[in-house]
Amino acid sequence: MPPVTGSSAKPAGQAAATDYDSFAGAYSDLNEVSLLNAYYERPATLALAGDVAGRRILDAGCGSGPLSAALRDRGAVVTGFDSSAGMLELARRRLGGDADLHLADLDRPLPFPDGAFDDVVASLVLHYLEDWAAPLAELRRVLRPGGRLIASVDHPLQGHPLVRPGSDYWATYQYSVETTTSTGQSFVLTYWHRPLPAMISAFTTAGFRIAAIDEPLPAPDTPRELLPGFLPDNPSGSAFLCFLFFVLQAG
């Protein structure tokens, strides 16, 4: 499930995993319109996916279903899963009672047969996990040979000491971000930072070949008032580093 804007960040030690059930509605509402989700991450993921008509796609960590809906509208046959029952209820309202949705967790075996999907999209999901080995092995298992994993994660530059004072870019460590909505509700999201070489090693060890790495611009239709202060005068020529995107092919 993708993050929205954060108002503060701090190392979390061994913080508890994010409990989305406690704020599913507020999170989903913000996800619909936020710069980072609606005008940055989802458009970039859909662009990397390309023509998906007729493709069997697994939306890993589907949240309330906005990406599943967009893929389905483009002709894909979509299956989704999430570890939050609250988010899945919102996804069912969005996608309809016949939607193929499952309560499942990437830290455990997935309820799908080998080679069941042409593509997996993992939209801002992997950075919630300390260990990528078993989850990536499961995603590789449910992909057909030559299938794609399209993944987005927090950009590792966010672990640079200039961005997060006192942090070590080369370490794998947990941190939390507090977010406040326009209605005043606050919640805390907890992630794992890892450097780019560690990400690449995890992907290749799991049997994936890297087909593309992208650092996209915001969508052309981004409302100017949502852009950071340094972008509105030249939105097409500047960008901000927030997420990193991978297209990986199963060997």
C-alpha positions in Angstrom: 0.0 0.0 0.0 1.6 3.3 -1.0 2.4 6.0 1.4 1.1 9.6 1.3 3.0 12.7 2.2 4.8 12.6 5.5 5.1 15.5 7.9 8.1 14.2 9.9 10.5 11.3 9.8 12.5 9.6 12.6 14.3 6.4 13.1 12.0 3.8 14.7 14.3 1.2 16.1 12.2 -1.9 16.1 8.9 -0.1 15.7 5.6 -2.0 15.3 4.4 -2.7 11.8 2.0 -0.2 10.3 -1.6 -1.1 11.3 -3.7 0.1 8.3 -6.9 -1.2 9.7 -6.9 1.6 12.2 -6.9 4.4 9.6 -7.9 2.7 6.3 -10.6 5.2 5.3 -8.6 8.3 5.9 -5.6 6.8 4.2 -7.6 5.7 1.2 -9.2 9.1 0.8 -5.8 10.9 0.9 -4.3 8.3 -1.5 -7.0 9.3 -4.1 -5.8 12.9 -4.5 -2.3 13.2 -3.1 0.7 14.3 -5.3 2.8 11.3 -4.5 0.1 8.7 -5.1 -2.4 10.0 -7.6 0.0 12.1 -9.8 3.4 10.4 -9.3 3.4 6.7 -8.3 0.3 5.4 -10.0 0.8 7.1 -13.4 4.4 5.9 -13.4 3.5 2.3 -12.6 0.8 2.3 -15.3 3.2 3.7 -17.8 5.8 1.1 -17.1 3.1 -1.7 -17.3 2.2 -0.5 -20.8 -0.5 -2.4 -22.7 -2.0 -4.8 -20.2 -5.1 -5.9 -22.1 -5.7 -9.6 -21.4 -2.8 -10.0 -19.1 -3.2 -11.8 -15.7 -1.9 -9.3 -13.1 -1.4 -9.8 -9.4 -1.7 -6.5 -7.4 0.5 -7.3 -4.4 -0.5 -5.1 -1.5 -3.5 -3.7 -3.3 -4.8 -1.5 -0.5 -8.2 0.0 -1.3 -7.8 -0.9 -5.0 -7.0 2.2 -7.0 -4.3 0.5 -9.1 -6.3 -2.7 -9.5 -9.2 -0.5 -10.8 -6.9 1.3 -13.3 -5.4 -2.0 -14.6 -8.8 -3.6 -14.9 -10.0 -0.5 -16.9 -7.1 -1.1 -19.3 -8.3 -4.7 -19.9 -6.2 -6.7 -17.4 -7.5 -9.6 -15.5 -6.6 -8.5 -12.0 -6.2 -10.4 -8.7 -5.3 -8.5 -5.6 -4.2 -9.2 -2.0 -3.5 -7.2 1.1 -2.7 -7.9 4.7 -5.3 -5.3 5.9 -8.9 -6.5 6.1 -10.0 -2.9 6.4 -8.3 -2.0 3.1 -9.7 -5.1 1.4 -13.2 -4.1 2.4 -12.7 -0.7 0.7 -11.3 -2.5 -2.3 -14.4 -4.6 -2.6 -16.6 -1.5 -2.5 -14.5 0.0 -5.3 -14.1 -3.1 -7.5 -17.4 -5.0 -6.8 -18.4 -8.1 -4.9 -17.0 -10.4 -7.7 -13.5 -9.0 -7.5 -10.8 -11.6 -7.0 -9.4 -10.3 -3.7 -7.5 -12.2 -0.9 -6.4 -11.5 2.6 -2.7 -12.5 2.5 0.7 -11.4 3.7 4.0 -11.2 1.7 5.8 -12.6 4.7 3.9 -15.9 4.3 3.3 -18.3 1.3 0.8 -16.8 -1.1 -2.5 -18.7 -2.0 -1.8 -18.9 -5.7 -0.4 -21.7 -7.9 3.0 -21.6 -9.6 3.1 -19.5 -12.8 -0.4 -18.1 -12.3 0.3 -14.5 -13.5 1.9 -12.6 -16.4 2.7 -9.7 -14.2 3.0 -8.7 -10.6 2.7 -5.1 -9.5 4.2 -4.3 -6.1 3.3 -0.7 -5.7 5.2 0.8 -2.7 5.0 -2.5 -0.8 8.5 -3.9 -0.5 9.9 -1.1 1.7 7.6 -2.3 4.5 9.6 -5.5 4.8 12.9 -6.1 6.5 13.7 -9.3 4.6 13.0 -9.4 0.9 14.3 -13.0 0.2 11.1 -15.0 0.9 8.7 -12.4 -0.4 10.6 -12.1 -3.7 10.8 -15.9 -4.0 7.0 -16.1 -3.7 6.4 -13.4 -6.3 8.9 -15.2 -8.6 7.0 -18.4 -8.0 3.6 -17.1 -9.0 4.9 -15.5 -12.2 5.2 -17.4 -15.4 8.7 -17.7 -16.9 9.4 -14.4 -18.5 6.7 -12.6 -16.5 7.3 -9.2 -15.0 7.5 -7.8 -11.5 6.9 -4.0 -11.6 7.9 -2.6 -8.3 8.1 0.8 -6.7 9.9 1.6 -3.4 10.9 4.7 -1.5 13.9 6.2 -3.2 17.1 5.1 -1.3 18.4 8.6 -1.4 15.9 9.4 1.4 18.4 7.5 3.6 21.2 9.9 2.8 22.4 11.8 5.9 21.6 15.2 4.2 18.0 14.1 4.0 17.7 12.1 7.3 20.4 13.5 9.7 22.3 10.8 11.5 21.3 8.0 9.2 23.7 5.6 7.3 22.8 5.2 3.6 24.5 1.9 3.4 22.6 0.3 6.4 19.3 -1.4 6.3 17.2 0.2 9.1 13.7 0.9 10.1 12.1 4.4 10.3 8.7 6.0 10.7 6.9 8.9 9.1 4.0 10.7 10.8 1.3 11.9 8.4 -1.6 14.3 9.1 -4.6 14.6 6.8 -6.5 17.8 6.0 -9.1 16.8 8.5 -6.5 16.6 11.3 -6.3 12.8 11.6 -2.7 11.6 12.1 -1.2 8.2 11.6 2.3 6.7 11.5 3.8 4.7 8.6 6.8 2.5 9.3 9.3 1.5 6.6 12.7 -0.2 6.0 15.4 1.7 4.2 17.9 -0.2 2.2 20.6 1.0 -0.2 20.3 0.5 -4.0 23.0 -2.3 -4.2 21.1 -4.3 -1.6 17.8 -3.9 -3.6 19.5 -5.1 -6.8 21.2 -8.0 -5.0 17.8 -9.1 -3.6 16.2 -9.0 -7.0 18.9 -10.9 -8.8 19.3 -13.5 -6.1 15.5 -14.2 -6.3 15.9 -14.9 -10.1 14.9 -11.6 -11.6 16.6 -9.8 -14.4 16.5 -6.0 -14.3 14.8 -4.7 -17.5 14.4 -1.0 -16.4 15.0 1.4 -13.5 13.1 4.7 -13.6 13.0 8.0 -11.7 10.0 9.6 -13.3 8.6 13.1 -13.5 5.2 13.9 -12.0 2.3 13.3 -14.4 1.7 16.2 -16.9 -1.8 16.8 -15.5 -0.6 17.4 -11.9 -2.4 20.4 -10.5 0.1 23.2 -10.1 -0.9 23.8 -6.5 0.2 20.3 -5.5 3.7 20.7 -6.8 6.6 21.5 -4.4 7.6 25.1 -4.3 10.5 24.6 -6.7 8.5 23.0 -9.4 5.4 25.1 -10.5 7.5 27.4 -12.8 9.0 24.5 -14.7 7.2 21.3 -13.9 8.2 19.5 -17.1 11.9 20.2 -16.6 12.4 19.4 -12.9 11.4 16.6 -10.6 11.8 15.4 -7.1 13.4 12.1 -6.0 10.7 10.3 -4.0 10.2 6.8 -5.3 12.3 4.4 -7.4 10.7 2.1 -10.0 11.9 -1.3 -11.3 10.7 -3.5 -14.1 12.1 -7.0 -13.5 11.7 -10.1 -15.6 11.4 -13.6 -14.1 14.2 -15.9 -15.3 
